[in-house]
Every structure is written in C-alpha cells, then in structure tokens.
Amino acid sequence: GMGFERITKVLQGKDSNYDTDIFTPIIDAFSKLTGKAYGGKLDNRIDIGFRVVADHVRMATFAITDGARPGNKKRDAVLRSVIRRAVRFGYQYFDMREPFLHRLVPVLVDHMGGAFPELRTAPAKVAGILRDEETDFYKTIQRGLVHFQEIAKQSVGSISGVDAANLQTTYGFPVDLTKQMA
C-alpha cells in the first residue's frame, strides 16, 4: 500500500522513508543521546537500530496517546512487544543501560503535534508510561540476556523450544525476543 510514510517519501524525493522529516528529527535526537551517527545503511546493525527505535517510539507514542497501555492482551501486548524490541536494540547496539525512549517523546510531540494535536494533550503521561515499561523491561533483559547467551553458546544452529520456554518461565525473557535474537 501507499501509506503515509511512502507518500511522504515520494513527495520529499527521498530514497527511504527514514530519510523523510517524519523520522529524521527522532533519529537526530537519538543520535545525540547515543553519540553515534546514522548512516542509512541497510546491512548495518547500528543503522537498523536507529530505524527500529525511531519507528517504534513513534508507534508507541501514538498508541499510548490513543489509549493503549503495555500489557499482555491484544493491542496492549503488541505495544509491549514494540517497546521491548526498541529497548533491546538500544541495549544491545547502543549500550543504553537506562530508559531512553521516553526522552524521545518531546521531539515527536514538537515535530508532529501540529498535524496531530492529540499528541499535545498529555505528553508527560505518555513519557511516564514508556519510562515505566522500559524500567521494568531493563530488569528482565539484564537477567535474560545472560541466560540467553549461555544457551546460544551451547546450541548448534538453533535454540530449542524447551530452552526458549525456560527463558520465558524462569527469567521472564519473552519468547518473541528469543526468536528475534536467535
């Protein structure tokens, strides 16, 4: 489909959605937080991380503004998964060891609040919800990554379902995160 991002890319004459002004303010702000530069490469984990963080914080901010909350069912589970994926990229590829997504909310609100005024209704509340979810997940990711890495070293070619389930039930490390990392 020719959604908002693709139309913007065409109208702005860009090669990538992430080179448009939809994403560049978020990417620039994240670059300042991390001290790393975005290069726009498709096969570079750092550049992929920039795109994941920008896209996911945008989705999460809009979803929370619209009433979703990180949780375990339906849209709330999707929101939680999106937030956690962005946090994982920040943790693994940018050495972020404390919540950071919530710090990008003001950039998004400043940039898109004119076109989407609902973003301006409670940005501090949205940032607080993100910060709380990030804080909770940092505890889980720190425990789980150690155990995941031990399992990955012992595994040949794949991680078993038993190991993935054990990471989930024993350490709270989500199966979807195990799949993504594997």
C-alpha positions as CSV (number, residue, x, y, z in Angstrom):
1,G,0.0,0.0,0.0
2,M,0.9,3.6,-0.5
3,G,0.7,4.7,3.2
4,F,1.6,7.9,4.9
5,E,5.3,7.2,5.0
6,R,5.6,6.2,1.4
7,I,3.6,9.2,0.1
8,T,5.9,11.4,2.2
9,K,9.0,9.7,0.7
10,V,7.7,10.3,-2.8
11,L,6.7,13.9,-2.1
12,Q,10.0,14.7,-0.5
13,G,12.0,12.9,-3.2
14,K,13.8,10.6,-0.7
15,D,15.1,7.1,-1.3
16,S,14.0,5.9,2.2
17,N,11.0,6.5,4.5
18,Y,13.6,7.1,7.2
19,D,15.2,10.0,5.3
20,T,12.0,12.0,5.4
21,D,11.1,14.6,8.0
22,I,8.7,12.0,9.6
23,F,11.7,10.2,11.1
24,T,14.8,12.5,10.8
25,P,14.1,14.5,14.0
26,I,13.7,11.3,16.1
27,I,16.9,9.8,14.5
28,D,18.8,13.0,15.1
29,A,17.7,13.2,18.7
30,F,18.6,9.5,19.3
31,S,22.0,10.2,17.7
32,K,22.6,12.9,20.3
33,L,21.6,10.6,23.1
34,T,23.9,7.8,21.9
35,G,26.8,9.8,20.4
36,K,26.5,7.6,17.3
37,A,25.8,8.7,13.8
38,Y,23.1,7.3,11.5
39,G,24.5,6.2,8.1
40,G,21.3,4.9,6.5
41,K,22.9,1.5,5.6
42,L,20.5,-1.4,5.2
43,D,23.0,-4.0,6.5
44,N,24.5,-2.2,9.4
45,R,23.1,-3.1,12.9
46,I,23.5,0.4,14.2
47,D,21.6,1.9,11.3
48,I,18.9,-0.8,11.7
49,G,18.8,0.1,15.4
50,F,18.2,3.8,14.6
51,R,15.3,2.9,12.3
52,V,13.8,0.4,14.8
53,V,14.0,3.0,17.7
54,A,12.5,5.8,15.5
55,D,9.7,3.7,14.1
56,H,8.9,2.0,17.4
57,V,8.9,5.1,19.6
58,R,6.6,6.8,17.1
59,M,4.2,3.9,17.1
60,A,4.3,3.6,20.9
61,T,3.7,7.3,21.4
62,F,0.7,7.4,19.1
63,A,-0.7,4.1,20.6
64,I,-0.4,5.3,24.2
65,T,-1.9,8.7,23.2
66,D,-4.9,6.7,21.7
67,G,-5.4,4.8,25.0
68,A,-3.3,1.6,24.6
69,R,-1.2,0.5,27.6
70,P,1.6,-2.0,27.7
71,G,0.1,-5.3,28.7
72,N,-0.4,-9.0,28.0
73,K,-3.5,-9.0,25.7
74,K,-4.3,-7.9,22.2
75,R,-3.2,-4.4,21.2
76,D,-1.5,-3.9,24.6
77,A,0.7,-7.0,24.0
78,V,1.6,-5.6,20.6
79,L,2.5,-2.3,22.2
80,R,4.6,-4.0,24.9
81,S,6.4,-6.1,22.3
82,V,7.2,-3.0,20.2
83,I,8.6,-1.1,23.2
84,R,10.7,-4.1,24.3
85,R,12.1,-4.5,20.8
86,A,13.2,-0.9,20.7
87,V,14.7,-1.2,24.2
88,R,16.6,-4.4,23.2
89,F,18.1,-2.6,20.2
90,G,19.1,0.3,22.5
91,Y,20.6,-2.1,25.0
92,Q,22.5,-4.3,22.5
93,Y,23.7,-1.9,19.9
94,F,23.9,1.5,21.6
95,D,24.9,0.4,25.1
96,M,21.8,2.1,26.6
97,R,21.6,0.9,30.2
98,E,18.7,3.1,31.4
99,P,15.4,4.1,29.9
100,F,15.7,6.3,26.8
101,L,12.6,6.0,24.7
102,H,10.6,8.4,26.9
103,R,13.2,11.0,26.2
104,L,12.3,11.0,22.5
105,V,8.6,11.7,23.1
106,P,9.0,15.5,23.3
107,V,10.8,15.5,20.0
108,L,8.0,13.6,18.4
109,V,5.3,15.8,20.0
110,D,7.2,19.0,18.9
111,H,7.5,17.8,15.4
112,M,4.2,16.2,14.8
113,G,1.9,17.8,17.3
114,G,0.7,20.5,14.8
115,A,-0.6,17.8,12.5
116,F,-1.7,15.5,15.3
117,P,-2.8,17.8,18.2
118,E,-3.9,14.8,20.3
119,L,-0.1,14.2,20.9
120,R,0.0,17.5,22.9
121,T,-2.8,16.5,25.3
122,A,-0.6,14.5,27.8
123,P,3.0,14.0,26.6
124,A,4.3,13.8,30.2
125,K,1.9,10.9,30.9
126,V,2.9,9.2,27.7
127,A,6.5,9.6,28.5
128,G,5.9,8.3,32.0
129,I,4.1,5.1,30.7
130,L,7.0,4.5,28.4
131,R,9.6,5.1,31.1
132,D,7.8,2.7,33.5
133,E,7.7,-0.1,30.8
134,E,11.3,0.5,29.9
135,T,12.4,0.3,33.6
136,D,10.6,-3.0,34.1
137,F,12.0,-4.4,30.9
138,Y,15.6,-3.5,31.7
139,K,15.4,-5.7,34.8
140,T,14.1,-8.6,32.6
141,I,16.6,-8.0,29.8
142,Q,19.6,-7.9,32.0
143,R,18.8,-11.2,33.6
144,G,17.6,-12.9,30.5
145,L,20.4,-11.8,28.1
146,V,23.0,-13.6,30.3
147,H,21.0,-16.8,30.2
148,F,20.2,-16.4,26.5
149,Q,23.9,-16.0,25.7
150,E,24.8,-19.2,27.7
151,I,22.1,-21.1,25.9
152,A,23.2,-19.7,22.5
153,K,26.8,-20.8,23.1
154,Q,25.7,-24.4,23.8
155,S,23.2,-24.6,21.0
156,V,24.1,-25.7,17.5
157,G,22.1,-24.0,14.7
158,S,19.0,-23.2,16.8
159,I,17.7,-22.7,20.3
160,S,15.3,-25.4,21.4
161,G,11.7,-24.7,22.3
162,V,12.4,-26.1,25.8
163,D,15.2,-23.5,26.2
164,A,13.0,-20.7,24.9
165,A,10.2,-21.7,27.2
166,N,12.6,-21.9,30.1
167,L,13.9,-18.4,29.4
168,Q,10.2,-17.2,29.5
169,T,9.0,-19.1,32.6
170,T,12.1,-18.9,34.7
171,Y,13.6,-15.4,33.8
172,G,10.6,-13.6,32.2
173,F,12.5,-13.3,28.9
174,P,9.8,-13.2,26.2
175,V,9.7,-16.0,23.6
176,D,9.3,-13.4,20.8
177,L,12.5,-11.7,21.9
178,T,14.3,-15.1,22.0
179,K,13.1,-15.8,18.4
180,Q,14.3,-12.4,17.2
181,M,17.7,-12.7,18.7
182,A,18.1,-16.3,17.6
